[in-house]
Amino acid sequence: MKSIIVGFSGLMGALFLLVPAAMGDDGPPPGSAVRLEIELSGDSRSCEPIEMAWLDLSGARVLLNESNGGCNDIWIYDLAEGGTRKIVDPGFEDSHKVKGVIDGDMVLWGYLGLERICRYDLTGDELACENLDSSSDFRVNWPYVAYRNGDYQLVVRDYSVDPPLEKVVADKEDHPTDYFDLTDAKVAWTSMPRSGTGGIYITDIMTGETVRVGRSRTTWEPKISGNLLVWTDWATSDGDIFLYNFATGTERRITDDNVVQLAAAVSGDKVVWQDHKNGNPDIFMLDTASDQVVQLTGDRSEQIYPVINGNRIVWQDYRNGEREVYLYAAEPGRPTGVFAENSPEEREAPSDELTMAASFYSSIE
C-alpha cells in the first residue's frame, strides 16, 4: 500500500502529494503511486513559510488549516478529484482562520480574536457567517455543530432549522472542558477533574439524557463514532487508551505499556492513536472486528495526531525534517496492514526492529 504525502515548502507554499495513479470516489486503492505537485498560490500577501496547525479528514477530502506569521488559511485537498482549493471569506482575508473542521460537504471554522464563525458548502459554493462567541474548538456532524461558548457552556447548534436551534449540553457549573466530540445522536464531553467528578459524559442530543462513561477523573480527549468511544486516561501519568462499546456496555483498556499513548481517534470499527513505545511517536491502529493492532509507521522521527474517517487515516509526520501529512488507506475487510512507505527520497534507515513490514499485537486486554 503506497502512502500519500502532503508537504509544504517555499514562500507561497507548495503542496506535495504521493498519490495512487488511479483515484476515484473510493480514494486510493492498493497499487502504484505517482507524485503530484500543486502550488498553494493565488495569494498576494507576504506569508511566512507555511506551517500546518490543524488537520481534519472527511471522506475523500483532507482539510489543512495553515498557521504562520501572516496567513492562517484553510485548504481542502480532494483525493477523488485531485484538486486543491482555498476557502475564501471576502473581507476577512487578513484575519486568522482557526479551528477548521470538515464533515461531508460542509467546512466550518472560526477566527482568532473575533466572535465570528463561518461555514462553507463545498458542493454549492455557499458561504454563511455569523457572530458567535466561542472559547473552544468546533466539532461538526452536519447539521449539528458543538462548541463551548463564552459563558463556558457546551452547546450544540442544529442547523437543520432556520434560525439554528441551540441546546445547552453542559452548563458552566458542569465544568465542561475543550475536549468533546459528537455524532448525529450523541455528544461526548469531559468535565474538569477539579469539579470533583471529572470523567466522560455522553449526552443524547434529542432527549438531553446524560450518562457517565469511565470512572477515572483523569480521562481526556474523547472521540466517538457509532457505538464506539475512545479516550486517553492519564491516571498512570503516561497515558493509556481506553475503548467503550455502547452496544455491549463494556469498557476495555487498549494499551498498557509504561510509555505515552494519546490522541486516539475512532471511525467505524477502527481506532488509531499516537504511541511512544518505540522511543518516538508512531501511529498504531486497532481493528476491533479482528482484535488486531497494526503499527502504521516505523520511521525514527515523529508521527503524531492521527485522524481517521472510514478506511483512511492521516497524520502529521516529521520524517523529512518538516511537518508533512501522510495518508494511509486501510483495505476494507482486511485488518492487516503495512507500514506507510517512505517517499522515494533518500532517508536515514530506521533501526532493524522498525523496518518490519507490519507489527501485530494480539495480547490486548
C-alpha angles and dihedrals in degrees: 000000000000119000131227117237123203115186138167129219142146132043096291093026134242125227113221121195132178100203136168115266091235114057130171144146089299092057128225115001123200111278144068124350139214129201123237129191118204123182117227092214140133093095123114095191122106104248133185116236107296118262122185116234102173139021131194137168136203123170108310095344127095118197119207119189106196123206129195143123097294113007125054100172139156122234129188121205115196112209093193097049097031094227138122126214134184118225108232129200106186113227094020101068092118092051122093114253110209141169094034116184135171136205118175108308095346124095120186132185144157135217131248109250094358130103091226135112127182136195127199126199106215093198098049096029088231123155122199125176135180140177108262129160109223129170096183146043121284131243120197133196098161126269086020123072122184126197142144112252131214090271089059093249120140107229139178121212118206110211094183087091131051117258094029116254114234122207126188110228098177130010126221088261089061089061097224113193131214089264113094142121138191146204128194089279110023142044119209114201141163131228122216113261091232088065087079096248112047116172135109124301129196118208124191107229095214102040101027090227111153129200131179120240121192121019100226119106091213100064116134144173102025117197122185135194125166108311096347130089124181132185145161119253117202097189090116092046092238099069132245132203120241131190129204123193113206092194094058099024091230131137125204139179112236099187131036105166118126092243135086117286118173147132095068120183132181139201125169107324097337129094125191131186146164112262130189098192092115094054094264133054115281133171119248131185131204118202102205092195092063098022091231128136121214126196105221100186133043107170119122092235127079123289109181148166105025122202122196133195119171107316095338124096126186129185142167114261133192100186092118094047094258130074112270135163126242126195121205120190113205113209112248111248094015117098093187124087144163133239112280102261125245118249116256094263120105112273136173108269113248121234119280095257090056098049096070114120094237138355121212128191115193100168096086115151 
